[in-house]
Amino acid sequence: MTPKSEHLVDLIFKKLKTYKNKKIFLEKKSLNKFILLLFKEN
C-alpha cells in the first residue's frame, strides 16, 4: 500500500471512530482490507 493510500485509510478510520450518532465496531485492519478491495482492479 502506498503512503498516500495509507494516509487515506487513517483519515477514514479516524472519522468513523469519532462518529457519535451510532456505535461503529471497526478494526483498522478490516477497513484497510475493504479499501484495498475497492481499489483492486479485476
C-alpha positions in Angstrom: 0.0 0.0 0.0 1.3 3.4 -0.9 1.9 6.1 1.8 -0.9 8.2 0.2 -3.5 5.4 0.4 -2.3 4.5 3.9 -3.0 8.1 4.9 -6.4 8.0 3.3 -7.2 4.8 5.3 -6.1 6.6 8.5 -8.3 9.6 7.8 -11.4 7.5 7.1 -10.7 5.3 10.2 -10.4 8.4 12.5 -13.6 9.9 11.1 -15.6 6.8 11.5 -14.3 6.2 15.1 -15.3 9.7 16.1 -18.8 9.4 14.7 -21.1 9.7 17.7 -24.6 9.1 16.4 -24.2 5.4 16.1 -21.8 2.9 17.6 -19.5 1.6 15.0 -17.4 -1.5 15.6 -14.4 -1.2 13.3 -10.9 -2.5 13.1 -8.3 -0.7 11.1 -7.1 -4.0 9.6 -10.6 -4.7 8.3 -11.0 -1.2 6.9 -7.7 -1.5 5.2 -8.7 -4.8 3.5 -12.0 -3.2 2.4 -10.4 -0.2 0.8 -7.8 -2.4 -0.9 -10.6 -4.4 -2.3 -12.2 -1.2 -3.7 -9.0 -0.1 -5.4 -8.2 -3.5 -6.7 -8.6 -3.9 -10.5 -10.2 -7.1 -11.8 
